[in-house]
Amino acid sequence: MEIKINFSPRRIKTINARIIGDIMYANTPAGMPQEQLQKIVED
């Protein structure tokens, strides 16, 4: 599955993800640490 991540400066705490076809789109806070984001996306 392909994953596309959008870093939003307006988003503060939450991550929103949805699957459309064969692609997962994730909206994440711009200041989120890369290690934390990687862990969440893998789950």
C-alpha positions in Angstrom: 0.0 0.0 0.0 1.3 3.4 -0.9 1.3 6.0 1.9 1.1 9.8 1.3 1.7 12.1 4.3 0.6 15.7 4.4 2.3 17.8 7.1 -0.2 20.4 8.3 0.9 23.5 10.2 -2.7 24.0 11.5 -2.9 20.4 13.0 -1.7 20.3 16.6 -2.2 16.9 18.2 -4.1 14.4 16.1 -3.5 12.4 13.0 -6.2 11.7 10.4 -5.8 8.9 7.9 -8.0 7.5 5.2 -7.7 4.9 2.5 -8.8 5.7 -1.0 -8.3 2.9 -3.4 -4.8 1.6 -2.9 -3.4 4.8 -1.2 -3.4 5.8 2.5 -3.5 9.5 3.0 -2.4 10.8 6.4 -2.7 14.3 7.7 -0.2 14.9 10.5 1.0 17.9 12.6 4.0 19.6 11.0 5.9 19.5 14.3 5.5 15.7 14.9 8.8 13.9 15.4 9.8 11.6 12.6 10.3 8.5 14.8 6.8 8.9 16.3 5.2 9.3 12.9 7.0 6.2 11.5 5.8 4.1 14.4 2.1 5.2 13.9 2.1 4.7 10.2 3.6 1.2 10.5 0.7 0.2 12.7 
